[in-house]
């Protein structure tokens, strides 16, 4: 099982980025997003509406303290300061929590995590890092969904089957 923790959500600044973290987590194989910081029911509803329309089992939950979801799993903190994820991704199996930052990552995250991994050692988006990492972790496979709306791949346009 793969779940994701988004740290330090701020309603005024992070609505779109946290939504994108959730959508990437869902489409790349995670079953749940936890988030800390400010509670954002609008963001939660937006994500759950997409899940309702496009299918899959995905949950979102606001939590007060990140430590409450660390126990009993491998914790992978994605950070530009980390070791190259490609050197460790094949060893990460089972119950996994992938942590992506927000406003400012608490220093103890580095010590509390089993792995501090970097997708690149340059400043970049947590959404991009999460997508690349999960894609690799899932052996380059995407999750299949069936929902009220289904995308039909097309080279020249947009097709959705209802």
N, C-alpha and C positions, 0 to 999 in steps of 0.2 A: 504494500500500500504506500502511496506517495501522497503527502499533504504538504501544503505551503504555508509559511508564516510571513506575513508582510508587517514589518515593524514601523511604528510611528506614523500612522495615517493622519493627515491633516485635511479636514473637510475643505477648507478654502483653497488649498494648493494641490491636493493629490487625488481629487475625485476621478479624473480620467486615468491617471497612471495606476492607481490601485485597481480600478475596473479592468484595465489592460493586464495587470498582473493576474487577476482572477481568471480572465478569459484565456490567457496563455496557459495558466496552470490547468484549467479544465481541458482545453483542446490538446494539450501535450501529456495527458494521462494522470493528473492529480485528481483526487476525489474530494478535496476540501481545501478551503482557504481560511486560515485564521488571520486576524489582523488586530494590532494594538493601536494605541493612539485614540483619536476621537471616533466615537461611534457615528456611522454614516448610513442611516437607513435607506437613503436614496440610492447610494452606491450598491447596497445589498439588494434592493429591489430590482435595480437595473441588471445586475448579474443573474439573479434568479429568473427574471423575465426571459433572458436569453436561454437559460437552461430549459425553461418551460417550452419555449418555441423550438429550439434546435436539439433537444434531447439530452440524455445522459443523466448520471447521478452525480451531482456536485452540490456541495454545501458551502456556506459561508458563515463564519461566526466571529463576532467581536469578543476579544478577551482582554482582561485588565493587565495580566502579567504573563509575559512570554514563557516563563519557567514552568507554568502549569501544563504546557504541551510538549516539553522536552523529554520527559521520562519515558523509557521503554522503546526508544527508537534511535536510529542513527540520525544525527543532526548535521546537516550540511549547510554551512553558511557561505553564500556566494558573495565574494568581496573582491575588488580589484587587487587587494593586497595578498590574496591567497596563492597557494600552490596551483600549478596548472591542473585543471580539472581532468584533463585527459589521462593524467597519470594515476588517477584514483577512481574514476567513474565506474570502471568495470568491477571494482571491489565492493561497491555500494549496492546492497541488496536488502530486501525485506521491508520492514517498517521504516520509512524514510520521511524526515521532515526537512524541507528545503527552506532556508531562511533568506529573505531578501530585505535589504535595508529600506529606510525611508529618510526621515529628517536627519537624524544622527544616530548611528548604531552605538548602543551602550558598549563600553569596552569589555565588559564581562562576557558578551556574546562570543568573542574570540576564544575565551577559555572554556566556556560552557558547551561549545560545539565540538563534535567529533572531527569534523573536517572544516577548514577554512580554504575554500577553493576559488580560484579566479578563472573566468572565461577568457579574459585578457587582463593584462596588468596595466590597463589604461582606463581613464574615466569613461563610463558608458552607462547605458540604461539598465536598470534592474529587470525590466521587461525583456530586453534582448538577452541578458545573461540567463534568465530563467528559461527562455525558449531554447537556447542553444544547449544548456545543461540537460533539460528534460528530454530533448530530442536524442541526445547522446545516451542518456541513462536508459531510455526505452528502446535502445538498439535501432534507432532511426525509423521507428514506426509511429504512426498516428493512431489515436483512438478512433473507432467508428461510432457514429451516433445515428440514431433514428428519432426524429421528433415530429412535431406538427409541421415544421418547415425543414426541408432538406436541400442542401446545395447540390446542384448537378454541375460537375466541372465542365467548363466551356472555354475554349481558346479565344472566342470573339465577343463574349458578352456575359451577362449575369442571368442565371436560371435558378429558380427556387421552386421545388415541387412541394405543394401543400397537400 
